[in-house]
Amino acid sequence: MPLLDHFRPPLSDRRHWHSFHNSWATYLSSQLNSLLPEGYFAEANVQFGIEIDVAAFEESGAEWQAKSDWVPPPPQTSHAVELTDSLVEIGIFSRSGGPMLAGAIELVSPANKDRPAHRDALVSKCASYLQAGVGLVLVDVVTERSADIHRDLLARLGTEVSESDSLAATAYRPVEREGKPALDVWYEPLSLGRALPTLPLWLRGGYCLPVELEATYERTCSEQRLRPIPEAA
């Protein structure tokens, strides 16, 4: 299945990209669960925006007020902050000693690339994973923003790349060799109209799994009845 442009017309007029990312994350976690050894599990974590159900909040508040006379004081200060409001990731956890993150797949969203603060938040999270020894796969198919998350991530970790692309799928393995830390990288530039690669996901503890981006992407397209749109003559 060739990679489609989910973020610009004509496809963006027919389908919501966030619905596609949600389904893709689900199928990726399903694929990994079929391969993971005993004691590990994968689960999708997808969040778009910060929403408050006002009706539910008011009803809950009314019930609480009926049981207590205490009223919270107003805040001393209030600050404008940048919050990352989009998250599409698959976490692989070890159940040994309680769920512990062993690997992660991040599907980049437009909000992750739309402003410096959001890009920095994603880069910081990815860097913290790698510094903790957690293997990572980063998939960026967002066409409407040109930020280079891969380059920014390596810069955060103190290294540089000579060239890279805005669309790419990359696997990272933090490893120690001869007593020195290293980061193994599998970098695959992506292009619209071409198939997606299979990348290695290295889990903390030494397990390695294939992340079958093409198979899961094709399944998502099939389930959502998506096909390439013929170009106008």
C-alpha positions as CSV (number, residue, x, y, z in Angstrom):
1,M,0.0,0.0,0.0
2,P,1.7,3.3,-1.0
3,L,2.0,6.0,1.7
4,L,-0.9,8.4,1.4
5,D,-1.0,12.1,2.3
6,H,-3.5,12.1,5.2
7,F,-2.9,15.8,6.1
8,R,-3.7,17.7,2.9
9,P,-6.5,17.6,0.3
10,P,-8.0,15.7,-1.3
11,L,-7.7,12.9,1.3
12,S,-7.9,15.3,4.3
13,D,-11.3,16.4,3.0
14,R,-12.6,12.8,3.1
15,R,-11.1,11.4,6.3
16,H,-9.8,12.7,9.7
17,W,-6.1,12.0,10.1
18,H,-6.5,11.5,13.9
19,S,-8.9,8.7,13.3
20,F,-6.4,7.0,11.1
21,H,-3.5,7.5,13.5
22,N,-5.7,6.1,16.3
23,S,-6.5,2.9,14.3
24,W,-2.9,2.5,13.2
25,A,-1.6,2.7,16.8
26,T,-4.1,0.0,17.7
27,Y,-3.0,-2.3,14.9
28,L,0.6,-1.7,15.7
29,S,0.1,-2.7,19.3
30,S,-1.8,-5.8,18.2
31,Q,1.0,-6.8,15.9
32,L,3.6,-6.4,18.7
33,N,1.4,-8.4,21.2
34,S,1.4,-11.3,18.8
35,L,5.3,-11.4,19.0
36,L,6.1,-10.3,22.6
37,P,7.4,-12.9,25.0
38,E,5.6,-13.8,28.2
39,G,5.7,-11.0,30.7
40,Y,5.5,-8.2,28.2
41,F,2.5,-6.4,26.6
42,A,1.9,-3.5,24.2
43,E,-0.8,-0.9,24.4
44,A,-1.8,2.2,22.5
45,N,-2.0,5.5,24.2
46,V,-3.8,8.1,22.0
47,Q,-4.8,11.6,23.2
48,F,-5.9,14.6,21.2
49,G,-6.5,17.8,23.0
50,I,-7.4,18.6,26.6
51,E,-11.1,18.3,27.1
52,I,-13.3,19.1,30.1
53,D,-16.8,17.8,30.3
54,V,-18.4,20.9,31.7
55,A,-21.8,19.3,32.4
56,A,-20.2,16.4,34.4
57,F,-17.9,18.8,36.2
58,E,-20.8,21.0,37.3
59,E,-22.9,18.1,38.5
60,S,-20.0,16.7,40.4
61,G,-19.3,20.1,42.0
62,A,-22.9,20.5,43.1
63,E,-22.8,17.1,44.8
64,W,-19.5,17.9,46.5
65,Q,-20.8,21.3,47.7
66,A,-23.7,19.6,49.4
67,K,-21.4,17.5,51.5
68,S,-18.8,20.1,52.5
69,D,-18.8,23.8,53.5
70,W,-15.1,24.2,52.4
71,V,-14.5,26.5,49.4
72,P,-11.1,26.4,47.7
73,P,-9.3,29.8,47.7
74,P,-8.5,31.5,44.4
75,P,-5.0,30.8,43.0
76,Q,-2.3,33.3,43.9
77,T,-1.1,33.4,40.3
78,S,-2.0,31.9,36.9
79,H,0.6,31.4,34.2
80,A,0.2,30.8,30.4
81,V,2.0,27.6,29.5
82,E,2.5,25.4,26.4
83,L,0.9,22.0,26.8
84,T,1.4,19.2,24.3
85,D,-2.1,18.3,23.3
86,S,-1.5,15.4,20.9
87,L,-0.1,12.0,21.8
88,V,0.0,8.9,19.6
89,E,2.2,6.2,21.0
90,I,2.5,2.5,21.6
91,G,4.2,1.6,24.8
92,I,5.7,-1.9,25.4
93,F,5.8,-2.8,29.1
94,S,7.4,-5.5,31.2
95,R,5.2,-6.8,34.0
96,S,8.2,-7.8,36.1
97,G,7.9,-5.8,39.3
98,G,4.9,-3.9,38.0
99,P,4.4,-2.4,34.5
100,M,7.7,-0.8,33.4
101,L,8.2,0.8,30.0
102,A,10.6,-1.2,27.9
103,G,10.1,0.3,24.4
104,A,8.0,2.9,22.6
105,I,6.7,3.8,19.2
106,E,5.8,7.4,18.6
107,L,3.6,8.4,15.7
108,V,4.2,12.1,15.1
109,S,1.1,14.4,14.8
110,P,0.8,17.8,13.2
111,A,0.6,19.4,16.7
112,N,4.0,17.9,17.6
113,K,5.5,19.9,14.7
114,D,3.5,23.1,14.6
115,R,5.5,25.3,17.0
116,P,8.9,25.2,18.8
117,A,7.5,24.5,22.2
118,H,5.5,21.4,21.0
119,R,8.5,20.1,19.0
120,D,10.7,20.6,22.1
121,A,8.2,18.7,24.2
122,L,8.3,15.6,21.9
123,V,12.0,15.7,21.6
124,S,12.4,15.9,25.4
125,K,10.1,12.9,25.9
126,C,12.0,10.8,23.2
127,A,15.4,11.8,24.7
128,S,14.2,10.8,28.2
129,Y,13.2,7.4,26.9
130,L,16.6,6.8,25.2
131,Q,18.5,8.1,28.2
132,A,16.6,5.6,30.4
133,G,17.6,2.7,28.1
134,V,14.2,2.4,26.4
135,G,14.2,1.5,22.7
136,L,12.3,3.8,20.4
137,V,10.7,3.9,17.0
138,L,9.7,7.4,15.7
139,V,7.4,7.6,12.7
140,D,6.8,10.9,11.0
141,V,4.4,11.0,8.0
142,V,3.1,14.5,8.6
143,T,3.3,16.4,5.4
144,E,1.8,19.8,6.4
145,R,4.8,20.7,8.7
146,S,8.4,20.5,7.7
147,A,10.1,20.2,11.2
148,D,12.8,17.6,11.4
149,I,12.2,15.7,14.7
150,H,15.0,13.2,14.1
151,R,17.6,15.9,13.6
152,D,16.4,17.8,16.7
153,L,16.5,14.6,18.8
154,L,20.1,13.8,17.9
155,A,21.1,17.4,18.6
156,R,19.5,17.1,22.0
157,L,21.6,14.0,22.6
158,G,24.8,15.8,21.6
159,T,25.3,14.6,18.1
160,E,24.5,15.7,14.5
161,V,23.4,14.3,11.2
162,S,24.7,15.6,7.9
163,E,21.3,15.4,6.2
164,S,17.8,14.0,6.9
165,D,14.3,14.3,5.7
166,S,11.1,15.7,7.1
167,L,9.2,12.4,6.5
168,A,11.0,9.5,8.0
169,A,10.8,6.4,10.2
170,T,13.7,5.8,12.6
171,A,14.6,3.2,15.2
172,Y,16.9,4.0,18.1
173,R,18.7,1.5,20.4
174,P,20.5,2.8,23.4
175,V,23.3,0.4,24.1
176,E,26.6,0.1,26.0
177,R,29.7,-1.2,24.3
178,E,33.0,-1.6,26.1
179,G,31.7,0.5,29.0
180,K,30.7,3.4,26.8
181,P,27.1,4.4,25.9
182,A,26.1,4.5,22.3
183,L,23.0,5.0,20.2
184,D,22.3,2.7,17.3
185,V,20.1,4.3,14.6
186,W,18.1,2.7,11.7
187,Y,17.0,5.6,9.6
188,E,14.5,5.2,6.7
189,P,13.4,8.3,4.7
190,L,9.7,8.1,3.6
191,S,8.0,9.2,0.4
192,L,4.4,9.5,-0.6
193,G,3.4,6.7,-3.0
194,R,6.0,4.3,-1.6
195,A,5.7,1.4,0.8
196,L,6.7,1.7,4.5
197,P,9.7,-0.2,6.0
198,T,10.0,-2.7,8.8
199,L,12.1,-1.4,11.7
200,P,13.6,-3.1,14.7
201,L,12.3,-2.1,18.1
202,W,14.9,-3.0,20.8
203,L,13.4,-3.5,24.3
204,R,15.2,-2.8,27.5
205,G,16.4,-6.2,28.4
206,G,17.7,-7.3,24.9
207,Y,14.6,-8.4,23.1
208,C,14.2,-7.1,19.5
209,L,10.8,-7.0,17.6
210,P,10.0,-6.1,14.0
211,V,7.7,-3.2,13.7
212,E,5.8,-3.9,10.5
213,L,4.8,-0.4,9.5
214,E,3.7,-1.5,6.0
215,A,1.5,-4.4,7.1
216,T,-0.2,-2.4,9.8
217,Y,-0.6,0.7,7.6
218,E,-2.2,-1.5,4.9
219,R,-4.5,-3.0,7.4
220,T,-5.6,0.4,8.7
221,C,-6.2,1.6,5.1
222,S,-8.2,-1.5,4.4
223,E,-10.3,-1.2,7.6
224,Q,-11.1,2.5,6.8
225,R,-11.7,1.7,3.1
226,L,-8.9,4.1,1.9
227,R,-7.4,3.8,-1.5
228,P,-5.1,6.1,-3.5
229,I,-7.0,8.9,-5.1
230,P,-6.4,9.1,-8.9
231,E,-4.9,12.3,-10.0
232,A,-7.1,14.6,-12.1
233,A,-6.3,14.5,-15.8
